[in-house]
Amino acid sequence: MQLSADTMVLLLSLTAIPVSYLFNSFSAMGSSVLVFAGGAAVLLVLVLGVRVLLKANPPGDSLFYVFAVFSFTSVIDLIISLEQDGYITGFMAFYLKEGEPYLRSAYGIMICYWDGTVHYLLYLVMAASITRGQSYRKFGLYWVGSVLMSLPVLLIGTVIGKYGSEIRPSYLLNIPYLIIPLWAGKKIYEKPRTVSRTTPEEVAEEHKKLIYQRPVDLLLALYLMAAVAYTLFRGIVSIERSIIMRIADQNSKFLKDSVPGFTLQMLMNMFYLLPFFCLALYGLIRPGCTWMMDATLVFAGALAQAQFSHIGASMHSRTPFTYRIPVDNTLTFLLVNILYAAGAQLLAYHCNKHSSFFLTGKESDKKHQ
């Protein structure tokens, strides 16, 4: 019986478990150069293996190979995070010591958890969609936003932070994971957009409505205004403006941790998410902003990843105790930060599910797949 291409991707990704265990047992891997060479060799063999396995029935989309390779590394990241939290042992100790020691930080662990779960599921879904000839554009845009939010924070934070003196050659293995998503994002964006079937008359009718006549849009606009204020607040806290440091001591102490992942994340939010929130507010008021359907997906992925890492790292045992959330403020912290992330997910869902207001007359005759 011949396995389908997406099933091969699943099975191939699971080989990360025995591969990581085998490498960990090699005492010779104590050298950082050998760890880098071993990691590069595994990736090369993986790429060639995917090509050989699918040679008889190659997928019609070159991004299939990207998702296949990245799914393998997602399992590796899940192993790293589980081992760092003590759930398993004997898999990645060699790599964390001589490869990427900065992944032992609270922020690094949470990024690995996200990559090993959410990104992994996205890779499998997108690979399955390609195999079945289905559109994966929306999943792809969400993934692009997520991965391009996490890696810059991790890589830049490592260089300028306390782990800057522990950079090993394996740090370079991350570069393709920053460049390839940019290329993949371009290819995904160029794919045809799928929208719900609507008539020009329905679009014209929606365009006539003011925002107070669209209750869901009004609620989302209120969310965006609150998100602007909250993003600006956290950005200011991260660069230690004394006027609000007393508030930060009770609600956001972890923003002052010496590991710059927190600070970089807040600055990324302020310089990238803040302008988006303002543009999205405009898009909810001005009819025919077709870019809202794509942009909300990208930024929903970015904010989901950022908030997961932010919430998890701020409460993780690897974060110094003095910078963790006070117990009395845990519920408030979780509620505010979950709502902050959830609002972006609802915005993306609404713009793509109920798209009439955001369509132009030319877009209204397209139908979903």
One Martini backbone bead per residue (centre of mass of N, CA, C, O) as a GRO file, in nm:
protein
  369
    1MET     BB    1   0.094   0.037   0.024
    2GLN     BB    2   0.052   0.371  -0.054
    3LEU     BB    3   0.147   0.659   0.070
    4SER     BB    4   0.075   0.958   0.140
    5ALA     BB    5   0.231   1.257   0.154
    6ASP     BB    6   0.119   1.352   0.436
    7THR     BB    7   0.194   1.091   0.585
    8MET     BB    8   0.499   1.114   0.540
    9VAL     BB    9   0.533   1.373   0.702
   10LEU     BB   10   0.448   1.261   0.972
   11LEU     BB   11   0.658   1.030   0.990
   12LEU     BB   12   0.909   1.206   0.948
   13SER     BB   13   0.875   1.388   1.199
   14LEU     BB   14   0.897   1.141   1.411
   15THR     BB   15   1.211   1.091   1.364
   16ALA     BB   16   1.312   1.301   1.574
   17ILE     BB   17   1.320   1.120   1.819
   18PRO     BB   18   1.550   0.912   1.747
   19VAL     BB   19   1.758   1.118   1.648
   20SER     BB   20   1.797   1.279   1.913
   21TYR     BB   21   1.875   1.033   2.088
   22LEU     BB   22   2.121   0.943   1.925
   23PHE     BB   23   2.288   1.207   1.942
   24ASN     BB   24   2.299   1.218   2.259
   25SER     BB   25   2.488   0.946   2.273
   26PHE     BB   26   2.720   1.119   2.155
   27SER     BB   27   3.018   1.226   2.282
   28ALA     BB   28   3.132   1.385   2.027
   29MET     BB   29   2.898   1.620   2.057
   30GLY     BB   30   3.058   1.829   2.250
   31SER     BB   31   3.099   1.992   2.000
   32SER     BB   32   2.988   2.274   1.842
   33VAL     BB   33   3.076   2.202   1.553
   34LEU     BB   34   2.948   1.916   1.547
   35VAL     BB   35   2.663   2.007   1.601
   36PHE     BB   36   2.634   2.178   1.349
   37ALA     BB   37   2.703   1.955   1.145
   38GLY     BB   38   2.479   1.762   1.234
   39GLY     BB   39   2.238   1.951   1.182
   40ALA     BB   40   2.298   2.003   0.881
   41ALA     BB   41   2.291   1.703   0.794
   42VAL     BB   42   2.001   1.643   0.872
   43LEU     BB   43   1.869   1.853   0.684
   44LEU     BB   44   1.985   1.742   0.422
   45VAL     BB   45   1.870   1.455   0.444
   46LEU     BB   46   1.578   1.545   0.465
   47VAL     BB   47   1.550   1.679   0.190
   48LEU     BB   48   1.637   1.433   0.022
   49GLY     BB   49   1.426   1.236   0.136
   50VAL     BB   50   1.175   1.383   0.035
   51ARG     BB   51   1.246   1.371  -0.265
   52VAL     BB   52   1.260   1.062  -0.290
   53LEU     BB   53   0.977   0.980  -0.173
   54LEU     BB   54   0.834   1.195  -0.401
   55LYS     BB   55   0.923   1.122  -0.694
   56ALA     BB   56   0.673   0.960  -0.805
   57ASN     BB   57   0.473   1.193  -0.642
   58PRO     BB   58   0.484   1.501  -0.678
   59PRO     BB   59   0.413   1.791  -0.568
   60GLY     BB   60   0.271   2.099  -0.693
   61ASP     BB   61   0.417   2.229  -0.432
   62SER     BB   62   0.708   2.357  -0.299
   63LEU     BB   63   0.603   2.402   0.003
   64PHE     BB   64   0.590   2.110   0.094
   65TYR     BB   65   0.894   2.083   0.170
   66VAL     BB   66   0.893   2.293   0.390
   67PHE     BB   67   0.680   2.157   0.575
   68ALA     BB   68   0.833   1.893   0.613
   69VAL     BB   69   1.090   2.007   0.750
   70PHE     BB   70   0.951   2.184   0.972
   71SER     BB   71   0.810   1.948   1.119
   72PHE     BB   72   1.065   1.824   1.231
   73THR     BB   73   1.161   2.078   1.398
   74SER     BB   74   0.908   2.089   1.576
   75VAL     BB   75   0.965   1.830   1.730
   76ILE     BB   76   1.231   1.923   1.844
   77ASP     BB   77   1.111   2.163   2.005
   78LEU     BB   78   0.928   1.991   2.184
   79ILE     BB   79   1.155   1.832   2.315
   80ILE     BB   80   1.302   2.068   2.441
   81SER     BB   81   1.071   2.172   2.624
   82LEU     BB   82   1.016   1.906   2.778
   83GLU     BB   83   1.304   1.875   2.891
   84GLN     BB   84   1.322   2.151   3.043
   85ASP     BB   85   1.053   2.064   3.222
   86GLY     BB   86   1.099   1.736   3.294
   87TYR     BB   87   0.934   1.516   3.115
   88ILE     BB   88   1.209   1.455   2.979
   89THR     BB   89   1.506   1.256   2.879
   90GLY     BB   90   1.790   1.221   2.659
   91PHE     BB   91   1.783   1.423   2.383
   92MET     BB   92   1.900   1.764   2.411
   93ALA     BB   93   2.155   1.831   2.586
   94PHE     BB   94   2.378   1.870   2.373
   95TYR     BB   95   2.242   2.107   2.220
   96LEU     BB   96   2.205   2.311   2.459
   97LYS     BB   97   2.512   2.329   2.523
   98GLU     BB   98   2.645   2.342   2.199
   99GLY     BB   99   2.416   2.506   2.040
  100GLU     BB  100   2.129   2.642   2.207
  101PRO     BB  101   2.128   2.782   2.516
  102TYR     BB  102   1.891   3.003   2.488
  103LEU     BB  103   1.654   2.780   2.508
  104ARG     BB  104   1.658   2.786   2.837
  105SER     BB  105   1.481   3.002   2.840
  106ALA     BB  106   1.166   3.097   2.883
  107TYR     BB  107   1.127   3.207   2.597
  108GLY     BB  108   1.247   2.968   2.440
  109ILE     BB  109   1.051   2.753   2.544
  110MET     BB  110   0.785   2.884   2.438
  111ILE     BB  111   0.864   2.884   2.141
  112CYS     BB  112   0.890   2.575   2.124
  113TYR     BB  113   0.602   2.507   2.196
  114TRP     BB  114   0.470   2.652   1.957
  115ASP     BB  115   0.622   2.503   1.731
  116GLY     BB  116   0.540   2.203   1.844
  117THR     BB  117   0.224   2.270   1.786
  118VAL     BB  118   0.103   2.490   1.598
  119HIS     BB  119   0.302   2.468   1.362
  120TYR     BB  120   0.274   2.167   1.324
  121LEU     BB  121  -0.027   2.166   1.249
  122LEU     BB  122   0.002   2.354   1.007
  123TYR     BB  123   0.186   2.174   0.839
  124LEU     BB  124  -0.011   1.936   0.816
  125VAL     BB  125  -0.247   2.090   0.690
  126MET     BB  126  -0.093   2.203   0.441
  127ALA     BB  127  -0.001   1.932   0.330
  128ALA     BB  128  -0.288   1.815   0.298
  129SER     BB  129  -0.394   2.035   0.106
  130ILE     BB  130  -0.198   1.981  -0.123
  131THR     BB  131  -0.269   1.681  -0.168
  132ARG     BB  132  -0.594   1.771  -0.214
  133GLY     BB  133  -0.615   2.058  -0.363
  134GLN     BB  134  -0.625   2.279  -0.144
  135SER     BB  135  -0.664   2.557   0.029
  136TYR     BB  136  -0.396   2.743   0.243
  137ARG     BB  137  -0.376   3.055   0.268
  138LYS     BB  138  -0.476   3.120   0.557
  139PHE     BB  139  -0.279   2.943   0.709
  140GLY     BB  140  -0.023   3.070   0.586
  141LEU     BB  141  -0.057   3.361   0.693
  142TYR     BB  142  -0.062   3.285   0.990
  143TRP     BB  143   0.219   3.156   0.995
  144VAL     BB  144   0.388   3.395   0.903
  145GLY     BB  145   0.320   3.579   1.141
  146SER     BB  146   0.426   3.389   1.363
  147VAL     BB  147   0.726   3.331   1.270
  148LEU     BB  148   0.800   3.648   1.230
  149MET     BB  149   0.774   3.704   1.543
  150SER     BB  150   0.970   3.497   1.688
  151LEU     BB  151   1.261   3.502   1.559
  152PRO     BB  152   1.363   3.794   1.601
  153VAL     BB  153   1.344   3.787   1.907
  154LEU     BB  154   1.537   3.549   1.952
  155LEU     BB  155   1.792   3.641   1.787
  156ILE     BB  156   1.832   3.928   1.900
  157GLY     BB  157   1.814   3.861   2.203
  158THR     BB  158   2.070   3.685   2.206
  159VAL     BB  159   2.285   3.895   2.121
  160ILE     BB  160   2.200   4.129   2.353
  161GLY     BB  161   2.215   3.931   2.575
  162LYS     BB  162   2.328   3.699   2.812
  163TYR     BB  163   2.370   3.489   2.552
  164GLY     BB  164   2.589   3.628   2.366
  165SER     BB  165   2.844   3.452   2.484
  166GLU     BB  166   2.680   3.163   2.374
  167ILE     BB  167   2.735   3.157   2.082
  168ARG     BB  168   2.693   2.929   1.825
  169PRO     BB  169   2.699   2.787   1.518
  170SER     BB  170   2.389   2.692   1.539
  171TYR     BB  171   2.264   2.973   1.501
  172LEU     BB  172   2.267   2.956   1.180
  173LEU     BB  173   2.019   2.755   1.151
  174ASN     BB  174   1.801   2.997   1.170
  175ILE     BB  175   1.813   3.158   0.905
  176PRO     BB  176   1.624   2.992   0.716
  177TYR     BB  177   1.371   3.046   0.918
  178LEU     BB  178   1.366   3.353   0.813
  179ILE     BB  179   1.378   3.345   0.496
  180ILE     BB  180   1.169   3.135   0.395
  181PRO     BB  181   0.904   3.276   0.498
  182LEU     BB  182   0.929   3.514   0.302
  183TRP     BB  183   0.901   3.347   0.046
  184ALA     BB  184   0.642   3.198   0.126
  185GLY     BB  185   0.465   3.448   0.166
  186LYS     BB  186   0.467   3.538  -0.127
  187LYS     BB  187   0.339   3.279  -0.246
  188ILE     BB  188   0.081   3.283  -0.076
  189TYR     BB  189  -0.024   3.567  -0.156
  190GLU     BB  190  -0.042   3.491  -0.475
  191LYS     BB  191  -0.271   3.340  -0.415
  192PRO     BB  192  -0.587   3.286  -0.436
  193ARG     BB  193  -0.858   3.429  -0.311
  194THR     BB  194  -1.101   3.323  -0.071
  195VAL     BB  195  -1.454   3.380  -0.081
  196SER     BB  196  -1.754   3.455  -0.016
  197ARG     BB  197  -2.054   3.449  -0.148
  198THR     BB  198  -2.144   3.745  -0.330
  199THR     BB  199  -2.315   4.027  -0.415
  200PRO     BB  200  -2.312   4.345  -0.526
  201GLU     BB  201  -2.560   4.424  -0.356
  202GLU     BB  202  -2.450   4.337  -0.079
  203VAL     BB  203  -2.205   4.517  -0.082
  204ALA     BB  204  -2.351   4.789  -0.118
  205GLU     BB  205  -2.517   4.765   0.145
  206GLU     BB  206  -2.275   4.751   0.343
  207HIS     BB  207  -2.141   5.026   0.257
  208LYS     BB  208  -2.380   5.206   0.384
  209LYS     BB  209  -2.288   5.130   0.658
  210LEU     BB  210  -2.231   5.221   0.958
  211ILE     BB  211  -2.071   5.125   1.239
  212TYR     BB  212  -2.332   5.141   1.430
  213GLN     BB  213  -2.477   4.923   1.220
  214ARG     BB  214  -2.222   4.732   1.318
  215PRO     BB  215  -2.176   4.569   1.601
  216VAL     BB  216  -1.919   4.401   1.558
  217ASP     BB  217  -1.742   4.630   1.451
  218LEU     BB  218  -1.769   4.806   1.702
  219LEU     BB  219  -1.636   4.610   1.901
  220LEU     BB  220  -1.368   4.590   1.743
  221ALA     BB  221  -1.300   4.890   1.765
  222LEU     BB  222  -1.278   4.892   2.072
  223TYR     BB  223  -1.052   4.690   2.086
  224LEU     BB  224  -0.843   4.853   1.919
  225MET     BB  225  -0.825   5.091   2.115
  226ALA     BB  226  -0.729   4.922   2.355
  227ALA     BB  227  -0.479   4.799   2.211
  228VAL     BB  228  -0.330   5.060   2.170
  229ALA     BB  229  -0.297   5.134   2.469
  230TYR     BB  230  -0.159   4.868   2.564
  231THR     BB  231   0.082   4.867   2.370
  232LEU     BB  232   0.196   5.140   2.459
  233PHE     BB  233   0.233   5.074   2.755
  234ARG     BB  234   0.433   4.832   2.719
  235GLY     BB  235   0.647   4.985   2.561
  236ILE     BB  236   0.715   5.186   2.787
  237VAL     BB  237   0.789   4.983   3.006
  238SER     BB  238   1.031   4.844   2.847
  239ILE     BB  239   1.187   5.149   2.864
  240GLU     BB  240   1.153   5.285   3.144
  241ARG     BB  241   0.917   5.481   3.229
  242SER     BB  242   0.863   5.622   3.536
  243ILE     BB  243   0.552   5.704   3.535
  244ILE     BB  244   0.473   5.362   3.515
  245MET     BB  245   0.640   5.169   3.713
  246ARG     BB  246   0.440   5.115   3.942
  247ILE     BB  247   0.242   4.953   3.770
  248ALA     BB  248   0.447   4.742   3.667
  249ASP     BB  249   0.513   4.606   3.944
  250GLN     BB  250   0.213   4.464   3.943
  251ASN     BB  251   0.177   4.370   3.608
  252SER     BB  252   0.501   4.395   3.452
  253LYS     BB  253   0.785   4.293   3.568
  254PHE     BB  254   0.903   4.109   3.328
  255LEU     BB  255   0.990   4.357   3.141
  256LYS     BB  256   1.270   4.385   3.336
  257ASP     BB  257   1.421   4.167   3.239
  258SER     BB  258   1.743   4.076   3.128
  259VAL     BB  259   1.591   3.933   2.919
  260PRO     BB  260   1.514   4.077   2.599
  261GLY     BB  261   1.253   3.939   2.497
  262PHE     BB  262   1.043   4.119   2.629
  263THR     BB  263   1.129   4.391   2.514
  264LEU     BB  264   1.122   4.315   2.213
  265GLN     BB  265   0.826   4.236   2.204
  266MET     BB  266   0.714   4.517   2.279
  267LEU     BB  267   0.850   4.668   2.041
  268MET     BB  268   0.720   4.507   1.818
  269ASN     BB  269   0.435   4.583   1.893
  270MET     BB  270   0.468   4.896   1.871
  271PHE     BB  271   0.592   4.900   1.559
  272TYR     BB  272   0.365   4.688   1.430
  273LEU     BB  273   0.087   4.658   1.577
  274LEU     BB  274   0.002   4.950   1.619
  275PRO     BB  275  -0.038   5.030   1.319
  276PHE     BB  276  -0.241   4.807   1.259
  277PHE     BB  277  -0.466   4.893   1.450
  278CYS     BB  278  -0.513   5.162   1.304
  279LEU     BB  279  -0.575   5.044   1.022
  280ALA     BB  280  -0.809   4.859   1.113
  281LEU     BB  281  -0.992   5.086   1.204
  282TYR     BB  282  -1.017   5.202   0.922
  283GLY     BB  283  -1.127   4.932   0.786
  284LEU     BB  284  -1.404   4.948   0.957
  285ILE     BB  285  -1.496   5.226   0.818
  286ARG     BB  286  -1.380   5.164   0.538
  287PRO     BB  287  -1.484   5.057   0.252
  288GLY     BB  288  -1.301   4.814   0.058
  289CYS     BB  289  -1.071   4.672   0.244
  290THR     BB  290  -0.919   4.394   0.131
  291TRP     BB  291  -0.658   4.375   0.317
  292MET     BB  292  -0.796   4.277   0.582
  293MET     BB  293  -0.806   3.968   0.529
  294ASP     BB  294  -0.491   3.930   0.539
  295ALA     BB  295  -0.379   4.106   0.774
  296THR     BB  296  -0.538   3.970   1.009
  297LEU     BB  297  -0.399   3.696   0.984
  298VAL     BB  298  -0.107   3.777   1.031
  299PHE     BB  299  -0.159   3.929   1.310
  300ALA     BB  300  -0.289   3.695   1.459
  301GLY     BB  301  -0.041   3.514   1.456
  302ALA     BB  302   0.152   3.711   1.595
  303LEU     BB  303  -0.013   3.758   1.861
  304ALA     BB  304  -0.042   3.469   1.954
  305GLN     BB  305   0.257   3.410   1.987
  306ALA     BB  306   0.335   3.646   2.171
  307GLN     BB  307   0.133   3.580   2.407
  308PHE     BB  308   0.222   3.299   2.472
  309SER     BB  309   0.515   3.371   2.547
  310HIS     BB  310   0.451   3.593   2.751
  311ILE     BB  311   0.280   3.436   2.951
  312GLY     BB  312   0.462   3.188   2.998
  313ALA     BB  313   0.730   3.338   3.078
  314SER     BB  314   0.610   3.509   3.323
  315MET     BB  315   0.546   3.204   3.477
  316HIS     BB  316   0.816   3.083   3.466
  317SER     BB  317   1.082   2.938   3.639
  318ARG     BB  318   1.313   3.084   3.459
  319THR     BB  319   1.203   3.325   3.579
  320PRO     BB  320   1.268   3.543   3.787
  321PHE     BB  321   1.090   3.599   4.065
  322THR     BB  322   1.093   3.922   4.056
  323TYR     BB  323   0.949   3.897   3.743
  324ARG     BB  324   0.698   3.785   3.825
  325ILE     BB  325   0.381   3.734   3.881
  326PRO     BB  326   0.180   3.815   4.105
  327VAL     BB  327  -0.052   3.628   4.255
  328ASP     BB  328  -0.275   3.856   4.285
  329ASN     BB  329  -0.242   3.918   3.946
  330THR     BB  330  -0.301   3.670   3.764
  331LEU     BB  331  -0.594   3.699   3.665
  332THR     BB  332  -0.565   3.975   3.532
  333PHE     BB  333  -0.338   3.905   3.342
  334LEU     BB  334  -0.482   3.679   3.185
  335LEU     BB  335  -0.731   3.832   3.092
  336VAL     BB  336  -0.595   4.062   2.934
  337ASN     BB  337  -0.406   3.884   2.745
  338ILE     BB  338  -0.624   3.705   2.618
  339LEU     BB  339  -0.798   3.934   2.501
  340TYR     BB  340  -0.576   4.056   2.327
  341ALA     BB  341  -0.555   3.799   2.144
  342ALA     BB  342  -0.857   3.730   2.077
  343GLY     BB  343  -0.934   3.982   1.915
  344ALA     BB  344  -0.760   3.913   1.663
  345GLN     BB  345  -0.906   3.649   1.594
  346LEU     BB  346  -1.190   3.772   1.555
  347LEU     BB  347  -1.114   3.969   1.334
  348ALA     BB  348  -1.021   3.761   1.124
  349TYR     BB  349  -1.280   3.598   1.114
  350HIS     BB  350  -1.474   3.826   1.032
  351CYS     BB  351  -1.329   3.926   0.767
  352ASN     BB  352  -1.358   3.625   0.630
  353LYS     BB  353  -1.663   3.549   0.687
  354HIS     BB  354  -1.758   3.873   0.676
  355SER     BB  355  -1.672   4.035   0.369
  356SER     BB  356  -1.853   4.251   0.231
  357PHE     BB  357  -1.730   4.526   0.340
  358PHE     BB  358  -1.427   4.449   0.211
  359LEU     BB  359  -1.536   4.456  -0.064
  360THR     BB  360  -1.556   4.475  -0.397
  361GLY     BB  361  -1.707   4.441  -0.692
  362LYS     BB  362  -1.482   4.243  -0.808
  363GLU     BB  363  -1.490   4.037  -0.552
  364SER     BB  364  -1.801   3.936  -0.520
  365ASP     BB  365  -1.784   3.678  -0.737
  366LYS     BB  366  -1.633   3.516  -0.556
  367LYS     BB  367  -1.556   3.185  -0.439
  368HIS     BB  368  -1.541   2.938  -0.236
  369GLN     BB  369  -1.369   2.618  -0.150
   0.00000   0.00000   0.00000
